Amino acid sequence: MTITAKIDLTGHNPLEALQQFFADILKTENITSILVPQRLPPKNTVMPTLVTDASLLEGVDPLAPAFPMNASRIAARLTRKPMGGKMAAVLRPCEIRAFIELIKLKQARKEDVLLISVDCLGAFQNKEYLKFAGQNGKEATLRFYKNVMNGNVAEAEGLEFAPACKACEYPVSENADIQIGLYGLQTGESILVKAQTEAGDRILNQMKLPETNETQERRTVIDGIISKHTGYRDSMFTETREATNSLEKMSAYFASCVNCYNCRVACPVCYCKECVFVTDVFNHDPSQYLQWAKRKGIIKMPTDTLFYHLTRLAHMSTACVGCGQCSNACPNEIPVMELFRTIAHATQQAFDYQAGKSIEQEPPLSTFREDEFQEVVGITN
């Protein structure tokens, strides 16, 4: 039986309550470190930090609408081998789903990590967040939290959420050991803490928080958010298909790509130790470029940009969790996420698969299924 408890907010400040909660996590049995987003000087940057000293958690800020990187890669790096103690990791829902994919891809281990997630309130693109945070990032986070909890969208300050956040159907993690709930609660009064696994139960048992019940109002609020995001997602899919439904349109879509490969580096589930696109395979001889140019009279430089993205689509569409870091990292603001999510959604539907939903669910193409795609292979009973 899972425990559902609450944290009362002293002074109506959720950041202070979360700081104390995470400090208490560090005092529980077997938890020796915590990976948590913290605000770092001097630019109010919120980045993952690995903390072992509870007194150094004063910058904790998992509510900030900042998402500079998908921290699942950090969590994977820290857990791929035994680290000498159990780590708690505070991750967004999309980060947890990416971490689960990395476990299935043998890039991470679950044995030494306690997964904690906070209801995701959304995030801005990197540049937009810096404008929003200004000189006082903590105050900006508290203002953002109150606005979202009261139903006032962040666009009221002239900024928009990242498209990936507006299209996300998973604002609450189903796979965290402990889920910290914000939606559907009275702003400034309390925070919900819910164990979703036996590991989460064991930790909350040690913390002895006052127990409570999850209300129907919370479920209603979450369902409303999912419905809104799904509507945006479906419109995005339609627009993206129209913008990329021919080779000519696809070429135009990626016309400003400079082959920086930032999207590959930022992708949490792009895990190859050596990418073919950074080997000599695509380091063509100078004469080759001249031959191509003579054939058509003109060629775009750099070459191979469209081939690069099509290869990544074929490679990643079964594992894409839609976090949007590919677009966040693009220097020329190409809507990479929109295309990858559109293709990934169709691919995962075809395989009856949801990336990051379950550790037990085997990735597509990893096992042979005799009855799969009979309409394609022509097998009849």
C-alpha positions as CSV (number, residue, x, y, z in Angstrom):
1,M,0.0,0.0,0.0
2,T,1.5,3.3,-1.1
3,I,1.7,6.3,1.2
4,T,0.2,9.7,0.4
5,A,1.4,12.5,2.7
6,K,1.6,16.2,2.7
7,I,4.1,18.9,3.4
8,D,2.7,22.1,5.0
9,L,4.2,25.2,3.6
10,T,5.7,27.4,6.3
11,G,5.5,31.0,5.1
12,H,3.7,29.9,1.9
13,N,7.1,29.2,0.3
14,P,7.3,25.9,-1.6
15,L,11.0,26.3,-2.3
16,E,11.8,26.3,1.4
17,A,9.6,23.3,2.0
18,L,11.2,21.4,-0.8
19,Q,14.7,22.3,0.4
20,Q,13.8,20.8,3.8
21,F,12.2,17.8,2.2
22,F,15.3,17.0,0.2
23,A,17.5,17.6,3.2
24,D,15.4,15.1,5.1
25,I,15.8,12.6,2.2
26,L,19.6,12.8,2.7
27,K,19.1,11.8,6.3
28,T,17.2,8.6,5.5
29,E,18.7,5.2,5.3
30,N,21.0,4.4,2.4
31,I,20.5,7.8,0.6
32,T,24.0,9.2,0.4
33,S,23.5,11.9,-2.3
34,I,20.8,13.7,-4.2
35,L,20.9,15.0,-7.8
36,V,18.7,18.1,-7.8
37,P,18.2,21.3,-9.9
38,Q,19.8,24.2,-8.1
39,R,20.2,27.9,-8.8
40,L,23.9,28.7,-9.3
41,P,25.6,32.1,-9.3
42,P,26.2,34.4,-11.0
43,K,23.6,34.3,-13.8
44,N,20.7,32.6,-11.9
45,T,21.3,29.5,-14.0
46,V,19.4,26.4,-12.8
47,M,21.6,23.3,-13.3
48,P,21.7,19.7,-12.0
49,T,23.9,19.4,-8.9
50,L,25.0,16.3,-7.0
51,V,24.7,17.1,-3.3
52,T,25.9,15.1,-0.2
53,D,25.8,17.9,2.4
54,A,22.2,18.9,3.2
55,S,23.4,22.4,4.3
56,L,24.3,23.1,0.6
57,L,20.7,22.8,-0.7
58,E,19.8,26.4,-0.3
59,G,19.6,27.0,-4.0
60,V,17.2,24.1,-4.7
61,D,14.7,25.2,-7.4
62,P,12.9,22.3,-9.3
63,L,9.9,24.7,-9.9
64,A,11.9,27.1,-12.1
65,P,10.6,27.3,-15.7
66,A,14.2,26.5,-16.8
67,F,15.2,23.4,-18.7
68,P,18.8,23.9,-19.9
69,M,19.5,20.2,-20.4
70,N,17.8,16.8,-19.9
71,A,19.4,15.5,-16.7
72,S,18.6,11.9,-17.5
73,R,22.0,11.7,-19.1
74,I,23.7,12.9,-15.9
75,A,21.6,10.3,-13.9
76,A,22.7,7.6,-16.4
77,R,26.3,8.6,-16.1
78,L,26.1,8.4,-12.3
79,T,24.3,5.0,-12.2
80,R,25.8,3.0,-15.0
81,K,28.2,1.5,-12.5
82,P,27.8,1.1,-8.7
83,M,28.7,4.5,-7.1
84,G,29.1,3.4,-3.5
85,G,25.8,4.6,-2.2
86,K,22.2,5.2,-3.2
87,M,21.3,8.4,-5.0
88,A,18.0,10.3,-5.0
89,A,17.4,12.0,-8.4
90,V,14.9,14.8,-8.8
91,L,13.8,14.8,-12.4
92,R,11.1,16.2,-14.6
93,P,8.6,13.6,-16.0
94,C,10.3,13.7,-19.4
95,E,13.7,13.2,-17.8
96,I,12.4,10.1,-16.0
97,R,11.0,8.7,-19.2
98,A,14.3,9.3,-20.9
99,F,16.1,7.6,-18.0
100,I,13.9,4.6,-18.3
101,E,14.8,4.4,-22.0
102,L,18.5,4.6,-21.1
103,I,18.0,1.7,-18.7
104,K,16.5,-0.4,-21.4
105,L,19.4,0.6,-23.7
106,K,21.8,-0.6,-21.1
107,Q,23.2,2.9,-20.4
108,A,21.9,3.3,-16.9
109,R,20.9,1.2,-13.8
110,K,17.9,1.5,-11.5
111,E,19.4,-0.4,-8.6
112,D,21.1,2.6,-6.9
113,V,18.7,5.4,-7.6
114,L,15.5,6.7,-6.0
115,L,13.5,8.6,-8.6
116,I,11.7,11.7,-7.4
117,S,9.6,13.9,-9.6
118,V,7.7,17.2,-9.2
119,D,4.5,18.0,-11.1
120,C,5.9,19.8,-14.2
121,L,4.7,23.4,-14.5
122,G,6.4,23.8,-17.9
123,A,9.5,25.7,-19.0
124,F,10.7,28.4,-21.3
125,Q,13.4,28.2,-24.0
126,N,16.8,29.0,-22.6
127,K,17.0,32.6,-23.8
128,E,13.5,33.3,-22.7
129,Y,14.1,32.0,-19.2
130,L,17.0,34.3,-18.7
131,K,14.8,37.3,-19.6
132,F,12.1,36.0,-17.2
133,A,14.4,35.3,-14.3
134,G,16.1,38.7,-14.4
135,Q,18.3,39.5,-11.4
136,N,16.2,37.5,-8.9
137,G,15.6,34.0,-10.1
138,K,14.1,32.8,-6.8
139,E,11.5,35.5,-6.7
140,A,10.7,34.8,-10.4
141,T,10.2,31.1,-9.6
142,L,7.8,31.9,-6.8
143,R,5.9,34.3,-9.0
144,F,5.7,31.7,-11.8
145,Y,4.5,29.0,-9.3
146,K,1.7,31.2,-8.0
147,N,0.6,32.3,-11.5
148,V,0.5,28.7,-12.8
149,M,-1.3,27.4,-9.7
150,N,-3.9,30.2,-10.1
151,G,-4.5,29.3,-13.7
152,N,-2.6,32.4,-15.1
153,V,-0.5,31.2,-18.0
154,A,3.1,32.4,-18.2
155,E,2.3,34.1,-21.6
156,A,0.8,36.9,-19.6
157,E,4.4,38.2,-19.1
158,G,5.0,38.3,-22.8
159,L,6.7,34.9,-22.9
160,E,5.6,31.5,-24.1
161,F,6.4,28.0,-22.9
162,A,8.7,25.9,-25.0
163,P,6.6,24.1,-27.7
164,A,7.7,20.8,-26.3
165,C,6.1,21.7,-23.0
166,K,2.9,22.9,-24.6
167,A,2.6,19.6,-26.4
168,C,3.5,17.4,-23.4
169,E,0.9,14.9,-22.3
170,Y,2.8,13.8,-19.2
171,P,2.9,16.7,-16.7
172,V,2.9,14.2,-13.9
173,S,5.3,11.2,-13.8
174,E,3.9,7.7,-13.5
175,N,7.3,6.1,-13.0
176,A,8.8,8.1,-10.1
177,D,9.3,6.3,-6.8
178,I,8.1,9.5,-5.1
179,Q,5.8,12.0,-6.9
180,I,5.6,15.6,-5.4
181,G,2.2,17.0,-6.3
182,L,1.3,20.6,-6.9
183,Y,-1.7,20.6,-9.2
184,G,-5.1,20.7,-7.6
185,L,-3.8,21.9,-4.2
186,Q,-4.4,25.2,-2.5
187,T,-1.5,27.5,-3.5
188,G,0.8,28.3,-0.6
189,E,-0.8,25.8,1.8
190,S,0.6,22.4,1.2
191,I,2.4,20.0,-1.2
192,L,1.4,16.4,-1.9
193,V,4.0,13.7,-1.5
194,K,3.0,10.3,-2.9
195,A,4.9,7.0,-3.0
196,Q,4.4,5.1,-6.2
197,T,6.6,2.2,-5.5
198,E,7.8,0.1,-2.6
199,A,11.1,2.0,-2.6
200,G,9.2,5.3,-2.3
201,D,7.1,3.7,0.6
202,R,10.2,2.8,2.5
203,I,11.6,6.4,2.3
204,L,8.3,8.1,3.3
205,N,7.9,5.6,6.2
206,Q,11.1,6.9,7.6
207,M,10.1,10.6,7.2
208,K,6.8,10.2,9.1
209,L,5.0,13.0,7.3
210,P,1.3,13.6,8.0
211,E,-0.8,11.4,5.8
212,T,-3.5,12.7,3.5
213,N,-5.6,11.7,0.5
214,E,-5.3,12.6,-3.2
215,T,-8.4,14.5,-4.1
216,Q,-10.6,14.2,-7.2
217,E,-10.0,17.9,-7.8
218,R,-6.3,17.2,-8.4
219,R,-7.2,14.5,-11.0
220,T,-9.6,16.9,-12.7
221,V,-7.0,19.6,-13.0
222,I,-4.4,17.2,-14.4
223,D,-6.9,15.8,-16.9
224,G,-7.6,19.3,-18.0
225,I,-4.0,20.1,-18.6
226,I,-3.4,16.9,-20.5
227,S,-6.5,17.6,-22.7
228,K,-5.2,21.1,-23.5
229,H,-1.7,19.9,-24.3
230,T,-3.0,17.0,-26.4
231,G,-5.0,19.5,-28.5
232,Y,-1.9,21.6,-29.1
233,R,0.1,18.5,-29.9
234,D,-2.3,17.3,-32.5
235,S,-2.4,20.7,-34.2
236,M,1.4,20.7,-34.2
237,F,1.4,17.3,-35.8
238,T,-0.9,18.4,-38.6
239,E,1.1,21.6,-39.3
240,T,4.4,19.7,-39.3
241,R,3.2,17.0,-41.6
242,E,2.0,19.7,-44.1
243,A,5.4,21.4,-43.8
244,T,7.4,18.2,-44.5
245,N,5.3,16.0,-46.7
246,S,7.7,16.1,-49.7
247,L,11.5,16.0,-50.2
248,E,11.5,19.6,-51.3
249,K,9.6,20.7,-48.2
250,M,11.8,18.7,-46.0
251,S,14.9,20.3,-47.5
252,A,13.4,23.7,-46.9
253,Y,12.6,22.8,-43.3
254,F,16.2,22.1,-42.6
255,A,17.6,24.7,-45.0
256,S,19.4,26.6,-42.2
257,C,21.0,23.6,-40.6
258,V,24.8,24.1,-40.2
259,N,25.6,20.5,-39.1
260,C,26.6,21.6,-35.6
261,Y,25.1,18.4,-34.3
262,N,23.9,20.2,-31.2
263,C,20.6,18.3,-31.4
264,R,22.4,15.0,-31.2
265,V,24.5,16.1,-28.3
266,A,21.4,17.5,-26.4
267,C,19.2,14.4,-27.1
268,P,19.0,12.3,-23.9
269,V,18.5,9.0,-25.6
270,C,21.0,9.5,-28.5
271,Y,23.7,7.3,-26.8
272,C,26.1,6.0,-29.4
273,K,29.7,6.4,-28.3
274,E,30.7,7.3,-31.8
275,C,28.3,8.9,-34.3
276,V,28.9,8.1,-37.9
277,F,28.4,11.7,-38.8
278,V,31.5,12.8,-36.9
279,T,33.8,10.2,-38.5
280,D,35.6,10.3,-41.9
281,V,32.6,8.7,-43.6
282,F,31.2,12.2,-44.4
283,N,34.6,13.9,-44.7
284,H,34.4,13.9,-48.5
285,D,37.3,14.7,-50.8
286,P,37.3,18.2,-52.2
287,S,36.9,16.8,-55.8
288,Q,33.6,15.2,-54.7
289,Y,32.1,18.5,-53.8
290,L,33.1,19.9,-57.2
291,Q,31.6,17.0,-59.0
292,W,28.3,17.5,-57.2
293,A,28.3,21.2,-57.9
294,K,29.0,20.5,-61.6
295,R,26.2,18.0,-61.8
296,K,23.6,20.6,-60.6
297,G,25.4,23.8,-61.1
298,I,25.0,24.6,-57.4
299,I,25.0,22.7,-54.1
300,K,24.1,23.9,-50.6
301,M,27.0,23.9,-48.1
302,P,27.4,22.2,-45.8
303,T,26.2,19.0,-47.5
304,D,24.5,16.0,-45.8
305,T,22.4,18.0,-43.5
306,L,19.1,16.5,-44.6
307,F,20.6,13.0,-44.6
308,Y,21.8,13.6,-41.0
309,H,18.3,14.4,-39.8
310,L,16.7,11.6,-41.7
311,T,19.2,9.2,-40.2
312,R,18.5,10.5,-36.7
313,L,14.8,10.1,-37.2
314,A,15.2,6.5,-38.3
315,H,17.5,5.9,-35.3
316,M,15.6,7.8,-32.6
317,S,11.9,7.7,-33.3
318,T,11.2,4.7,-31.2
319,A,12.9,6.2,-28.1
320,C,12.0,9.9,-28.4
321,V,10.3,11.2,-25.3
322,G,9.5,14.7,-26.7
323,C,11.6,16.7,-24.2
324,G,12.4,19.3,-26.8
325,Q,16.1,19.7,-26.0
326,C,17.0,19.2,-29.7
327,S,15.1,22.4,-30.5
328,N,16.4,24.1,-27.4
329,A,20.0,23.5,-28.5
330,C,19.6,24.6,-32.2
331,P,21.5,27.8,-32.9
332,N,19.2,28.6,-35.9
333,E,15.9,27.8,-34.1
334,I,14.9,25.0,-36.5
335,P,11.7,23.3,-35.1
336,V,13.5,20.0,-34.7
337,M,11.3,18.8,-31.9
338,E,8.1,19.3,-33.9
339,L,9.3,16.9,-36.6
340,F,10.8,14.4,-34.3
341,R,7.7,14.2,-32.1
342,T,5.5,13.9,-35.2
343,I,7.5,11.0,-36.6
344,A,8.1,9.4,-33.1
345,H,4.4,9.5,-32.3
346,A,3.5,7.6,-35.5
347,T,6.4,5.1,-35.1
348,Q,5.6,4.4,-31.5
349,Q,1.9,3.9,-32.3
350,A,2.8,1.5,-35.0
351,F,4.7,-0.6,-32.5
352,D,2.1,-0.1,-29.7
353,Y,4.9,1.4,-27.7
354,Q,5.4,4.5,-25.5
355,A,8.9,5.5,-24.9
356,G,9.7,5.6,-21.2
357,K,6.4,4.3,-20.0
358,S,7.7,1.1,-18.4
359,I,11.0,-0.6,-17.7
360,E,9.3,-4.0,-18.5
361,Q,8.1,-2.9,-22.0
362,E,10.8,-4.1,-24.4
363,P,11.9,-1.5,-27.0
364,P,10.7,-2.1,-30.6
365,L,13.0,-4.1,-32.9
366,S,14.7,-5.7,-29.8
367,T,12.6,-8.8,-30.1
368,F,11.0,-10.8,-32.9
369,R,7.2,-10.9,-32.9
370,E,5.8,-13.4,-35.4
371,D,2.4,-11.8,-35.7
372,E,3.7,-8.2,-36.1
373,F,2.9,-6.2,-39.3
374,Q,1.2,-9.0,-41.1
375,E,-0.3,-6.5,-43.5
376,V,3.2,-5.6,-44.6
377,V,5.0,-9.0,-44.8
378,G,2.0,-10.8,-46.2
379,I,1.8,-13.6,-43.7
380,T,-1.6,-15.3,-43.5
381,N,-2.7,-18.0,-41.1
